[in-house]
């Protein structure tokens, strides 16, 4: 689009359905490879277009349906990155959320009677960023908005999948995010109570034992046909329930189903299973005491009510099961719990299924649950996401029910705003093809000298570093290849130089530069990084970069993960760095000039004896995305 077309967009986008559609499609095409309508920062044109679309119901219909994906991506990015545009979204009484721009004014019911929320993860894997949203929202409404309580309950009802390792990791990750539950419990704490509640349902004639095979049961539920066991007597059902408790052959063949409906249009209401046997796997807390375990859909409402939860927040994937939740409370005569559904976090080329993530770990496709390519809390932290930026990003999403698939641009852009003002600046040159340059001229030092320079030119509080100057310096091969004879270049942080001798060999082994420190750096096209060839020991480093784990924008539930795995998701080059890099330790975040931001995964002193192998100790650096190229 030309400048005049962009300026006329707001008027064109204010029309009705017929007139607006072609202009929306033009804008969607324009935004294909752009984060902003105009330039690289939020412009007045971006503001006007965003505000026009937001005020137009027809346009918002296209955006919510993701009918024009580039506009939806851009609109969401602007909305989340620039909350100052959303004045009418600011709630009147939620100060912390107010600054974030999300709408937290939900008008939750009965808050005057007290608010107790809960976070209910299953310890079958590490927390991913979807869990982080659920945890932070529950924490916000429990602690911040209503000055109530927030409880952590680990839903440990499936010993086949759960481990103490996952349980401990969940607790640690919550603490890392600054979430402090008022109480920590386990669903297994209530196994006796849940057993009694199930017996009560059976005694009321509202649950029955069923030994129908899984395939047949699935077919009957799909087509709304009753099970042949649905009319068993209460006595028979209670007897079989006790056999399930013993883990007998008859008991193992049965499950308990709630007697809700056979043909309800909502398939979640078609006699769901509420208890099943699992005598083979010992529970990580109760051992072999129990041979049968409650299902989540039964345990969740029953224990929520029993524990005093007043408001249960969960993602919209559970919306169809809300009537089921209410049925258990009503049928058993339990204390009511208010519910609120919020949209889960959805990112392109990312899946948040713990089952599928566990498969990647088990198959060795990734290094573990904390792999920097994984969408787990530990994964994005290891990639370089700060805790403050993670909290800020998720709180910005708010508890809206609107489902939007985002790219990773906004996520990492929020992080850049945190790290850019405080990350020390360092220098790295690729080891492959390193070029040694001899300096000439009156400005060349007679020997090695050093100066104290700020680690961050705009933030003196970051500290100082030693910069060495010598008659010979190293340059990157790629920079050397770009030079022309007698061209004036700038050695960043030192001054200008003329290229006087350059080899025609490939790769270039060496060259000569004539220093011209009086030269104007604004007049040069090429500003290059360099390191003194003497005065300090070059620090070896590995520079890692990562790509999406899958090639498909959205992985469906029945998709086979292996069919869409990206074969090349990690790359590494070796580099030499300045002396200051050798002092870094794990979790430090720096910027390598002209290369980007990096998190230190291992410093020189972080290696255990014998761990470094033949390469010896080196600094391992993971590239941190900044929002320009996604994840």
PEFENHU-V547821 format. One record per residue. N is the residue number from 1. SS is DSSP state (2 for helix, 1 for strand, 0 for the rest). D_CENTER is the distance of its C-alpha to the mean C-alpha in Angstrom with 1 decimal. Layout:
{{N:SS:D_CENTER} {N:SS:D_CENTER}}
This chain:
{{1:0:33.6} {2:0:36.3} {3:2:36.1} {4:2:38.7} {5:2:36.7} {6:2:33.6} {7:2:35.7} {8:0:37.3} {9:2:34.0} {10:2:33.8} {11:2:37.3} {12:2:36.6} {13:0:33.4} {14:0:35.2} {15:0:37.3} {16:0:37.4} {17:2:36.0} {18:2:38.5} {19:2:38.5} {20:2:34.8} {21:2:33.5} {22:2:34.8} {23:2:33.5} {24:2:30.0} {25:2:30.2} {26:2:31.4} {27:2:28.6} {28:2:26.0} {29:2:27.7} {30:2:27.8} {31:0:24.1} {32:0:23.3} {33:0:22.4} {34:0:22.2} {35:0:19.7} {36:0:22.8} {37:0:26.0} {38:0:28.0} {39:0:27.2} {40:0:24.1} {41:0:23.7} {42:0:24.2} {43:0:27.8} {44:2:30.4} {45:2:30.3} {46:2:26.6} {47:2:27.3} {48:2:30.3} {49:2:28.8} {50:2:25.7} {51:2:28.1} {52:2:30.5} {53:2:28.0} {54:2:26.7} {55:2:30.3} {56:0:31.2} {57:2:30.6} {58:2:31.3} {59:2:28.7} {60:2:26.1} {61:2:27.0} {62:2:26.1} {63:2:22.7} {64:2:21.7} {65:0:22.9} {66:0:21.0} {67:0:24.5} {68:0:24.0} {69:2:20.4} {70:2:20.8} {71:2:22.1} {72:2:19.4} {73:2:16.7} {74:2:18.9} {75:2:19.8} {76:2:16.3} {77:2:15.4} {78:2:18.7} {79:2:18.3} {80:2:15.1} {81:2:16.1} {82:0:19.7} {83:2:20.2} {84:2:23.8} {85:2:24.6} {86:0:24.1} {87:2:27.0} {88:2:27.8} {89:2:24.3} {90:0:24.9} {91:0:26.0} {92:0:29.2} {93:0:28.5} {94:0:24.9} {95:2:25.0} {96:2:21.6} {97:2:19.9} {98:2:22.7} {99:0:21.5} {100:0:18.1} {101:0:19.7} {102:0:18.4} {103:0:21.1} {104:0:21.4} {105:0:25.0} {106:0:24.8} {107:0:28.4} {108:0:27.5} {109:0:30.7} {110:0:32.9} {111:2:30.9} {112:2:34.3} {113:2:34.7} {114:0:31.7} {115:0:28.0} {116:1:26.4} {117:1:22.8} {118:1:21.1} {119:1:17.8} {120:0:18.6} {121:0:16.5} {122:0:18.3} {123:0:18.5} {124:0:18.1} {125:0:15.0} {126:0:12.3} {127:0:9.9} {128:1:6.6} {129:2:4.2} {130:2:7.2} {131:2:9.5} {132:2:8.3} {133:2:9.4} {134:2:12.5} {135:2:13.3} {136:2:13.2} {137:2:15.1} {138:2:17.6} {139:2:18.0} {140:2:18.6} {141:2:21.2} {142:2:22.7} {143:2:23.2} {144:2:23.0} {145:2:24.2} {146:0:26.9} {147:0:27.6} {148:0:27.5} {149:1:25.7} {150:1:22.5} {151:1:22.9} {152:1:20.8} {153:1:22.2} {154:1:21.2} {155:0:22.2} {156:0:24.0} {157:0:26.2} {158:0:25.6} {159:0:27.0} {160:0:26.5} {161:0:22.7} {162:0:22.3} {163:0:22.7} {164:2:23.3} {165:2:20.9} {166:2:17.9} {167:2:19.6} {168:2:19.9} {169:2:16.3} {170:2:15.2} {171:2:17.7} {172:2:16.8} {173:2:13.1} {174:2:14.3} {175:2:16.9} {176:2:14.6} {177:0:12.9} {178:0:16.5} {179:0:16.9} {180:0:20.5} {181:0:21.7} {182:0:25.4} {183:1:26.0} {184:1:24.5} {185:1:26.1} {186:1:25.8} {187:2:26.9} {188:2:29.3} {189:2:31.0} {190:2:32.3} {191:2:33.4} {192:2:37.0} {193:2:36.4} {194:2:34.5} {195:2:37.3} {196:2:39.8} {197:2:37.9} {198:2:37.9} {199:2:41.6} {200:2:42.2} {201:2:40.6} {202:2:42.8} {203:2:45.8} {204:0:45.3} {205:0:45.3} {206:0:41.7} {207:1:40.3} {208:1:41.7} {209:1:41.5} {210:1:40.9} {211:0:41.4} {212:0:40.7} {213:0:38.8} {214:2:35.2} {215:2:35.9} {216:2:38.8} {217:2:36.9} {218:2:34.0} {219:2:36.7} {220:2:38.6} {221:2:35.6} {222:2:34.7} {223:2:38.3} {224:0:39.1} {225:0:41.8} {226:0:42.6} {227:0:42.5} {228:0:46.0} {229:0:45.2} {230:0:44.2} {231:0:47.7} {232:0:48.1} {233:0:50.0} {234:2:48.3} {235:2:50.4} {236:2:49.2} {237:2:45.5} {238:2:45.9} {239:2:47.7} {240:2:45.1} {241:2:42.3} {242:2:44.2} {243:2:44.4} {244:2:40.7} {245:2:40.5} {246:2:42.9} {247:0:41.0} {248:0:44.2} {249:2:44.5} {250:2:45.1} {251:2:42.2} {252:2:39.7} {253:0:40.8} {254:0:39.9} {255:1:37.0} {256:1:37.3} {257:1:36.4} {258:1:36.5} {259:0:39.3} {260:0:37.6} {261:0:38.6} {262:0:39.5} {263:0:38.8} {264:0:36.6} {265:0:34.8} {266:0:31.6} {267:2:31.3} {268:2:29.3} {269:2:32.6} {270:0:34.6} {271:0:35.6} {272:0:32.3} {273:1:32.5} {274:1:32.2} {275:1:33.4} {276:1:33.5} {277:1:35.0} {278:0:33.4} {279:0:36.2} {280:0:35.1} {281:0:31.9} {282:0:32.4} {283:1:30.0} {284:0:28.3} {285:0:29.9} {286:0:32.9} {287:1:34.0} {288:0:36.4} {289:0:37.7} {290:0:36.2} {291:0:36.6} {292:1:34.9} {293:1:31.7} {294:1:30.6} {295:0:28.0} {296:2:25.0} {297:2:26.5} {298:2:29.6} {299:2:28.4} {300:2:25.7} {301:2:28.3} {302:2:31.1} {303:2:29.3} {304:2:27.6} {305:2:31.1} {306:2:32.7} {307:2:30.3} {308:0:30.9} {309:0:27.6} {310:0:28.4} {311:1:25.3} {312:1:22.7} {313:1:19.5} {314:1:17.6} {315:1:15.8} {316:2:18.1} {317:2:18.1} {318:2:20.6} {319:2:22.8} {320:2:25.5} {321:2:25.8} {322:2:26.5} {323:2:30.3} {324:2:30.2} {325:2:28.8} {326:2:31.6} {327:2:34.2} {328:2:33.8} {329:2:34.2} {330:2:37.2} {331:2:38.9} {332:2:38.7} {333:0:39.6} {334:0:36.6} {335:0:35.5} {336:0:33.3} {337:0:29.6} {338:1:28.1} {339:1:24.9} {340:1:22.3} {341:1:19.8} {342:1:16.7} {343:0:14.6} {344:0:11.5} {345:0:8.3} {346:1:9.3} {347:1:8.4} {348:0:11.3} {349:0:11.9} {350:0:9.2} {351:0:10.3} {352:0:9.3} {353:0:12.8} {354:2:13.5} {355:2:16.8} {356:2:15.7} {357:2:13.2} {358:2:16.2} {359:2:18.4} {360:2:16.7} {361:2:17.1} {362:2:20.6} {363:0:21.7} {364:0:20.8} {365:0:18.6} {366:0:16.1} {367:0:17.2} {368:0:15.7} {369:0:12.8} {370:0:11.9} {371:0:12.3} {372:0:10.4} {373:0:10.0} {374:0:8.2} {375:0:4.7} {376:1:6.2} {377:2:6.5} {378:2:9.3} {379:2:8.1} {380:2:5.9} {381:2:8.9} {382:2:11.3} {383:2:10.3} {384:0:11.3} {385:0:8.9} {386:0:11.4} {387:2:11.4} {388:2:13.3} {389:2:11.0} {390:2:8.0} {391:2:10.7} {392:2:12.3} {393:2:9.6} {394:2:9.2} {395:2:12.9} {396:2:13.6} {397:2:12.5} {398:0:15.3} {399:0:16.7} {400:0:17.9} {401:0:18.6} {402:0:18.3} {403:0:16.0} {404:0:14.6} {405:1:12.8} {406:1:11.1} {407:0:10.8} {408:0:8.4} {409:2:11.4} {410:2:10.9} {411:2:7.6} {412:2:9.4} {413:2:12.6} {414:2:12.0} {415:2:11.5} {416:2:14.7} {417:2:16.6} {418:2:16.1} {419:2:17.1} {420:0:19.7} {421:0:22.4} {422:0:22.3} {423:0:21.5} {424:1:24.8} {425:1:26.1} {426:1:27.4} {427:0:29.0} {428:1:28.4} {429:1:30.8} {430:1:30.4} {431:0:32.8} {432:0:33.8} {433:0:36.7} {434:0:36.8} {435:1:39.7} {436:1:42.2} {437:1:43.9} {438:1:47.2} {439:1:47.6} {440:1:51.0} {441:0:52.6} {442:0:53.8} {443:0:50.4} {444:0:49.5} {445:0:49.4} {446:0:52.1} {447:0:49.8} {448:0:46.3} {449:1:45.4} {450:1:42.3} {451:1:41.0} {452:1:38.6} {453:1:36.0} {454:1:33.0} {455:0:29.6} {456:0:28.3} {457:0:30.9} {458:0:29.7} {459:0:29.0} {460:2:31.8} {461:2:30.2} {462:2:27.9} {463:0:31.2} {464:1:33.5} {465:1:33.7} {466:1:36.6} {467:1:37.1} {468:1:39.8} {469:1:42.4} {470:0:44.7} {471:0:47.2} {472:1:44.9} {473:1:41.2} {474:1:38.5} {475:1:36.7} {476:0:34.2} {477:2:36.0} {478:2:34.3} {479:2:35.5} {480:2:39.0} {481:2:39.2} {482:2:38.5} {483:0:41.5} {484:0:44.9} {485:0:48.2} {486:0:49.1} {487:0:45.8} {488:1:44.6} {489:1:41.1} {490:1:39.3} {491:1:38.2} {492:0:35.3} {493:0:36.3} {494:0:39.9} {495:1:41.7} {496:1:43.1} {497:1:44.9} {498:1:46.9} {499:1:46.3} {500:1:49.9} {501:1:49.7} {502:1:47.2} {503:0:47.6} {504:0:47.6} {505:0:46.3} {506:0:42.9} {507:0:41.1} {508:0:42.6} {509:0:43.8} {510:1:44.8} {511:1:45.9} {512:1:47.7} {513:1:46.6} {514:1:49.0} {515:1:47.4} {516:1:48.0} {517:0:46.4} {518:0:48.3} {519:0:46.5} {520:0:44.3} {521:2:40.6} {522:2:40.1} {523:2:42.5} {524:0:40.7} {525:0:38.3} {526:0:36.7} {527:1:35.0} {528:1:34.3} {529:0:32.9} {530:0:35.4} {531:1:36.2} {532:1:39.7} {533:0:41.3} {534:0:43.0} {535:0:42.6} {536:0:39.6} {537:0:38.0} {538:0:35.2} {539:1:31.9} {540:1:30.5} {541:1:26.8} {542:1:24.4} {543:1:22.0} {544:1:19.1} {545:1:17.0} {546:1:14.6} {547:0:14.2} {548:0:12.4} {549:0:13.3} {550:1:15.0} {551:0:17.4} {552:0:17.3} {553:0:15.4} {554:0:15.3} {555:0:16.1} {556:0:18.6} {557:0:19.2} {558:0:22.4} {559:0:21.2} {560:0:21.8} {561:2:18.8} {562:2:21.4} {563:2:22.7} {564:2:19.7} {565:1:18.5} {566:0:18.5} {567:0:21.3} {568:0:20.4} {569:0:16.9} {570:1:18.0} {571:1:20.8} {572:1:22.7} {573:1:25.6} {574:1:27.8} {575:1:28.9} {576:1:31.2} {577:1:30.1} {578:0:32.0} {579:2:33.3} {580:2:30.8} {581:2:27.9} {582:2:29.9} {583:2:29.5} {584:0:25.7} {585:0:23.9} {586:0:20.6} {587:0:17.7} {588:0:19.8} {589:1:18.4} {590:1:20.9} {591:1:21.7} {592:1:24.0} {593:0:26.4} {594:0:26.0} {595:0:23.2} {596:1:20.1} {597:1:18.0} {598:1:17.5} {599:1:16.4} {600:1:19.2} {601:1:18.4} {602:1:22.2} {603:0:25.0} {604:2:28.6} {605:2:29.4} {606:2:26.5} {607:0:28.2} {608:0:30.2} {609:0:33.7} {610:0:33.9} {611:0:30.1} {612:0:30.2} {613:2:32.6} {614:2:34.9} {615:2:32.7} {616:0:33.0} {617:0:30.6} {618:0:28.3} {619:1:25.3} {620:1:22.1} {621:1:19.8} {622:1:16.3} {623:1:15.9} {624:1:13.2} {625:0:12.5} {626:0:14.0} {627:0:13.2} {628:0:16.4} {629:0:15.5} {630:0:11.9} {631:0:9.9}}
